Amino acid sequence: MTESLSRRAPRRFWGWGNADAALSPREQATVNSMLAALDAPLDDRPVPQVGEFKLPAPRVAPPVALAPMFSAAPLDRLNHSAGKSWADCARMWLRQAPTPPDWVAYPDDEQAVADILDWASAAKVAVIPYGGGSSVCGGVEAAVGSGYAGAVSLDLERLNRVLEVDPVSRAARIQGGALGPELEAQLKPHGLTLRHFPQSFEFSTLGGWIVTRSGGHYATQHTHIDDFVEATRLVTPRGVLQSRRLPGSGAGPAPDRLVLGSEGTLGVLTEAWVRLQAPPRFRASAAVQFADFLQATEAVRAIAQSGLAPSNCRLLDPREALFAGVADGRRTVLVLGFESADHPLQAWMQRALELVADHGGQFDAQAVERSMAGGDEHRSGAAGAWRDAFLRMPYWRDPAVGAGVILDTFETAVTWDRFAAFYQGVKADLARAIHAATGQQSELSCRFTHVYADGPAPYFTIATRAADGSVASALAAWRDIKQAANAAVVAHGGTITHHHAVGRDHRSGYEREVDPLFRQMLAAAKQVADPHAVLNPGVLFDPAGRAVGITGALG
Ligand SMILES: Cc1cc2nc3c(=O)[nH]c(=O)nc-3n(C[C@H](O)[C@H](O)[C@H](O)COP(=O)(O)OP(=O)(O)OC[C@H]3O[C@@H](n4cnc5c(N)ncnc54)[C@H](O)[C@@H]3O)c2cc1C
């Protein structure tokens, strides 16, 4: 079988976006200048083609009744053989897909999901739930070890509908496989929106967001998808786990809390009730410049502790601000925004600007006024420039990977009392690790993606290259750098991940961070829900106790 069974537009299996994605001339110029700054070659290497990969024949046959939903088309297997981390893309440029799934299953409905899990449990076939495949921590690859007869990637793209809308309580029942744009398009006629916009919004799903505890565009208050989840429905090999729709409950440990962050290891999220809201009618935005990054962090702390709850509060260090096109590379920039469906925001913005001014922040007061006068400042001004760059950055990475440039990110959260030492410590550790792995002197850039009253979520970007400029050397260097980043964030008091999940690549940090007793309790829950341990082996924790590894280097 060579034809893809996917009903969606063909994806770029070696990078971000659809197969026909292209950079605008302006974007290409931005990428070229970034490559030139790193002394990397401009990208003229041929992009990977499906025919260049030799995939082994499937090791198992699907049951006859389910076979029409199973695909062994090379494009489908390649698309499902890895997520979208820098290392995933680098391996594709090297024409390596070491552990493709034997089959990709596209279940038509929830019953088919249950049937596939029944068959897999009996036949000892690993099942890897697959939403948009945007995992950046090795969450969707079939690196399941030798204890399985085969591996199936379970793609939920056909479960992509909004099933029910409750306009009174403002909630909707939505299938787990709906991509961000698909679910927002179906909610629009109801005049309601979920407004959960991770950077990967175009190519990630509600089910993926919930089981990875995704972080959206709200910088405060509703930072994670958790805050929008009202009830969940998880199909496990032992049956369906359904929670009740409730605005809140104090009845014991919440079942949804076990589903959130379960990363496909306990069951397949087929549906969820999520909380909705009216689209914003009022907006206010400001771009505040600071001479010093650490001084700016104090302004952000003041805002985070003020109770003002801005929707946007992205702090960009000078290099991040330059890359996003919102400053000249010498100043730190705070992109600040408020939004509301109900009330004008002058008072909130005015108070926030008093707080930033107290910490040396400078801003264009007229631009702020324009933003509140109902114009399109939030699209055309610095906030708009940031938003556009944010959405397009994933596309800019592809040519960098092909040119042997490591362009990767890692993210965390840490309390304010430890932030300054944490920031210096992580930067110093990573500068050493990058130098040891590549011979290059390279500094991390940093932005805050989300902020809380008790601490920020810093997000670091690595931009460097291997000494010989090859993708293979860059991938080897990446593995060392990634391990160093995992160790540094936990050692200096942060979490291994604020919103990118654990998967395989963050397990080393997760296992240091979480109490062993809790991990045993989680393993016991898995034993009940998935007694044959077929769901996503190697992700989050490993029932077989296999060595911890990272992408492409599993024991
Ligand atoms: C360019 C880029 C930008 C990103 N930006 C953000 C961001 O802003 N915020 C953020 O939080 N993350 C971000 N991510 C990471 C990623 O998009 C999130 O982890 C996202 O929630 C994954 O959703 P998905 O549908 O693509 O899931 P997948 O990648 O398909 O799967 C992720 C994990 O969830 C499991 N899974 C998926 N669907 C289901 C289901 N229905 N039931 C059970 N298990 C399932 C998979 O087995 C896997 O372990 C980004 C990634 C990229 C590549």
The ligand as an SDF file (V2000), in Angstrom:
LIG
                    3D

 53 58  0  0  0  0  0  0  0  0999 V2000
    7.0520   24.7520   16.7870 C   0  0  0  0  0  0  0  0  0  0  0  0
    6.4520   24.2320   18.0470 C   0  0  0  0  0  0  0  0  0  0  0  0
    5.8810   25.1260   18.9320 C   0  0  0  0  0  0  0  0  0  0  0  0
    5.3190   24.6410   20.1260 C   0  0  0  0  0  0  0  0  0  0  0  0
    4.7250   25.5410   20.9610 N   0  0  0  0  0  0  0  0  0  0  0  0
    4.1320   25.0930   22.0920 C   0  0  0  0  0  0  0  0  0  0  0  0
    3.4690   25.9960   22.9560 C   0  0  0  0  0  0  0  0  0  0  0  0
    3.3680   27.2080   22.7030 O   0  0  0  0  0  0  0  0  0  0  0  0
    2.8970   25.4850   24.0730 N   0  0  0  0  0  0  0  0  0  0  0  0
    2.9560   24.1530   24.3530 C   0  0  0  0  0  0  0  0  0  0  0  0
    2.4130   23.7390   25.3690 O   0  0  0  0  0  0  0  0  0  0  0  0
    3.6060   23.3000   23.5610 N   0  0  0  0  0  0  0  0  0  0  0  0
    4.1670   23.7110   22.4250 C   0  0  0  0  0  0  0  0  0  0  0  0
    4.7970   22.8190   21.6060 N   0  0  0  0  0  0  0  0  0  0  0  0
    4.8030   21.4010   21.9410 C   0  0  0  0  0  0  0  0  0  0  0  0
    3.5660   20.6460   21.4350 C   0  0  0  0  0  0  0  0  0  0  0  0
    2.9080   21.3770   20.4250 O   0  0  0  0  0  0  0  0  0  0  0  0
    2.5890   20.3620   22.5820 C   0  0  0  0  0  0  0  0  0  0  0  0
    3.1580   19.4000   23.4400 O   0  0  0  0  0  0  0  0  0  0  0  0
    1.1990   19.9200   22.1240 C   0  0  0  0  0  0  0  0  0  0  0  0
    0.3350   19.9320   23.2340 O   0  0  0  0  0  0  0  0  0  0  0  0
    1.1830   18.5430   21.4870 C   0  0  0  0  0  0  0  0  0  0  0  0
   -0.0840   18.3490   20.8620 O   0  0  0  0  0  0  0  0  0  0  0  0
   -0.2160   17.3340   19.6300 P   0  0  0  0  0  0  0  0  0  0  0  0
   -1.6590   17.2160   19.3040 O   0  0  0  0  0  0  0  0  0  0  0  0
    0.6780   17.7150   18.5310 O   0  0  0  0  0  0  0  0  0  0  0  0
    0.2640   15.9900   20.3210 O   0  0  0  0  0  0  0  0  0  0  0  0
    1.2950   14.9140   19.7780 P   0  0  0  0  0  0  0  0  0  0  0  0
    2.5990   15.5380   19.4960 O   0  0  0  0  0  0  0  0  0  0  0  0
    0.6650   14.1270   18.7000 O   0  0  0  0  0  0  0  0  0  0  0  0
    1.4180   14.0060   21.0790 O   0  0  0  0  0  0  0  0  0  0  0  0
    2.0030   14.4850   22.2580 C   0  0  0  0  0  0  0  0  0  0  0  0
    1.8870   13.3990   23.3400 C   0  0  0  0  0  0  0  0  0  0  0  0
    0.5260   13.1990   23.6530 O   0  0  0  0  0  0  0  0  0  0  0  0
    0.0770   11.8830   23.2960 C   0  0  0  0  0  0  0  0  0  0  0  0
   -1.2430   12.0790   22.6920 N   0  0  0  0  0  0  0  0  0  0  0  0
   -1.5770   12.8920   21.6510 C   0  0  0  0  0  0  0  0  0  0  0  0
   -2.9060   12.8810   21.4640 N   0  0  0  0  0  0  0  0  0  0  0  0
   -3.4300   12.0460   22.3910 C   0  0  0  0  0  0  0  0  0  0  0  0
   -4.7480   11.6380   22.7300 C   0  0  0  0  0  0  0  0  0  0  0  0
   -5.8310   12.0800   22.0600 N   0  0  0  0  0  0  0  0  0  0  0  0
   -4.9200   10.7660   23.7460 N   0  0  0  0  0  0  0  0  0  0  0  0
   -3.8570   10.3020   24.4500 C   0  0  0  0  0  0  0  0  0  0  0  0
   -2.5800   10.6570   24.1770 N   0  0  0  0  0  0  0  0  0  0  0  0
   -2.3810   11.5300   23.1630 C   0  0  0  0  0  0  0  0  0  0  0  0
    1.1330   11.3420   22.3680 C   0  0  0  0  0  0  0  0  0  0  0  0
    1.2550    9.9440   22.4720 O   0  0  0  0  0  0  0  0  0  0  0  0
    2.3920   12.0490   22.8640 C   0  0  0  0  0  0  0  0  0  0  0  0
    2.9750   11.3850   23.9520 O   0  0  0  0  0  0  0  0  0  0  0  0
    5.3550   23.2630   20.4100 C   0  0  0  0  0  0  0  0  0  0  0  0
    5.9290   22.3810   19.4880 C   0  0  0  0  0  0  0  0  0  0  0  0
    6.4660   22.8540   18.3240 C   0  0  0  0  0  0  0  0  0  0  0  0
    7.0580   21.8860   17.3360 C   0  0  0  0  0  0  0  0  0  0  0  0
  1  2  1  0
  2  3  1  0
  2 52  2  0
  3  4  2  0
  4  5  1  0
  4 50  1  0
  5  6  2  0
  6  7  1  0
  6 13  1  0
  7  8  2  0
  7  9  1  0
  9 10  1  0
 10 11  2  0
 10 12  1  0
 12 13  2  0
 13 14  1  0
 14 15  1  0
 14 50  1  0
 15 16  1  0
 16 17  1  0
 16 18  1  0
 18 19  1  0
 18 20  1  0
 20 21  1  0
 20 22  1  0
 22 23  1  0
 23 24  1  0
 24 25  2  0
 24 26  1  0
 24 27  1  0
 27 28  1  0
 28 29  2  0
 28 30  1  0
 28 31  1  0
 31 32  1  0
 32 33  1  0
 33 34  1  0
 33 48  1  0
 34 35  1  0
 35 36  1  0
 35 46  1  0
 36 37  1  0
 36 45  1  0
 37 38  2  0
 38 39  1  0
 39 40  1  0
 39 45  2  0
 40 41  1  0
 40 42  2  0
 42 43  1  0
 43 44  2  0
 44 45  1  0
 46 47  1  0
 46 48  1  0
 48 49  1  0
 50 51  2  0
 51 52  1  0
 52 53  1  0
M  END
$$$$
